[in-house]
Every structure is written in C-alpha cells, then in structure tokens.
Amino acid sequence: MIVKALRNGLGNIIIFVDFLTRPAKMKRSAADQADVERAAAALSLYQFRACPFCIKTRRTLHKLNLPVTLRDAKNNQQDRQTLLEQGGKIQVPCLRIDEAGGTTWLYDSKAIDDYLQERFAAA
C-alpha cells in the first residue's frame, strides 16, 4: 500500500516536471503539417500515464508536433487486451504502426523515438 502510494506520488511529480520542461513544438508549413498528420493517423501509442519511458516518448511526440492517438494500457481494459492479443505482450511504451503491408508493434522507448525522429524530424 505504501509502495503504491509512493509510486503514484513520484509518477505525478514526473508528469508535473514534464509539463514544466516540455520542449517547443516543431514548426512546419501548413501543407507539411497536414502531410504529417495524415501519416500520424496510422500510429497509436500504448502507454501508462506516469511511466517515465512513456513520458519520454510523449515528449518526442510533442517536440515533433505529432498528433498520435494515445491508448491507456493501464486503465482501459480494451486497450490493454488489444496490446496483449495483437502486440504479444503488455509492455509500454508500444507504438502501433498500421501501414498498407500490415501492423507493426514497436516496443522500447529508444526504438520508438529513433523511428519517429527518422520518419518525421525532416518532414
């Protein structure tokens, strides 16, 4: 009980610090941003709100100005079940990438951030 309260308290502190230190959003022309938004529509991030690795990934999304759908794999049972059944395991953060060739589940915050930087930083 005490450990859970401590974890929740620290999670909320981390979220607050993230809010205070959030990087500026990338600026793009309206046409380029529309292209990015169309591409980002195929992405979903399965995450826990207070997970430090998820916060790191959400910071990258914010910095790159990517409107990606966030899925709460902790509190939303349907999202959690989808992550388990289709992704193969309950591990966050996990980026679901829906492309013409199928669906890819990308785990690990560093791999996700590298993918997002490579695909959207120059756009």
PyMOL commands that set and color helices and strands:
alter all, ss='L'
color gray80, all
select helices_A, chain A and resi 2-21+30-40+52-63+77-87+109-120
alter helices_A, ss='H'
color red, helices_A
select strands_A, chain A and resi 43-47+69-72+94-99+102-107
alter strands_A, ss='S'
color yellow, strands_A
deselect
rebuild
show_as cartoon
